[in-house]
Amino acid sequence: MRTLISTAFISLDGVMEAPGGEPGYRNSGWTFKDVEFLPEAFEIKGREQEEATAMMMGRLSYEAFSPVWPDMEEFADYNVMPKYVVSTTLAEENLVSNWGETTILRSLDDVAALKETEGGPIIVHGSASLNQALSDAGLIDRYHLLVFPLLLGAGKRLFSATDKDTQKLRLVEHEAYANGLQKNVFDVVR
């Protein structure tokens, strides 16, 4: 069974929207505008590229990343790995041709079936709605969170507000950095 890893930059109050400067959000770019950059705090991002064997995202994240990431040197390892886009509306003809093999999954059942296949970890980038649905369905196995010392208020959140049973997590790695960032890696306890 493959491990599904959710990776996110989040504010202390749980917002994950527009960390890299995406348009349409009042606090867009909060990861680099408001917190001093320390390379050691982002070590986990390089490790994710080395350890992941596939990448998953929702349609909106695919539409934001696919025009940019294929040409970014820092994401070179992601260019060659298979990508899965979970969407009921994205059409095959809307997939970019310069970002490697991409498969559209139409449901959470398709995600569950993918997890049952042979292979290594699948990393989920961005994708607030997808992360919420995957978490609520019990499909996420691990969280890689870089928590920023900011309160952003309104914005898309990593976790849903669904009324559900407690989901226990086990902290397996953590570190705090001089700029206030915290790395927290949690395994989902089953």
Secondary structure as GFF3:
##gff-version 3
##sequence-region A 1 190
A	DSSP	beta_strand	4	11	.	.	.	ID=ss1
A	DSSP	alpha_helix	30	33	.	.	.	ID=ss2
A	DSSP	three_ten_helix	39	42	.	.	.	ID=ss3
A	DSSP	alpha_helix	43	51	.	.	.	ID=ss4
A	DSSP	beta_strand	54	58	.	.	.	ID=ss5
A	DSSP	alpha_helix	59	65	.	.	.	ID=ss6
A	DSSP	three_ten_helix	69	71	.	.	.	ID=ss7
A	DSSP	three_ten_helix	73	75	.	.	.	ID=ss8
A	DSSP	alpha_helix	76	80	.	.	.	ID=ss9
A	DSSP	beta_strand	83	86	.	.	.	ID=ss10
A	DSSP	three_ten_helix	92	94	.	.	.	ID=ss11
A	DSSP	beta_strand	102	105	.	.	.	ID=ss12
A	DSSP	alpha_helix	108	115	.	.	.	ID=ss13
A	DSSP	beta_strand	122	125	.	.	.	ID=ss14
A	DSSP	alpha_helix	128	136	.	.	.	ID=ss15
A	DSSP	beta_strand	142	148	.	.	.	ID=ss16
A	DSSP	beta_strand	169	176	.	.	.	ID=ss17
A	DSSP	beta_strand	182	188	.	.	.	ID=ss18
###
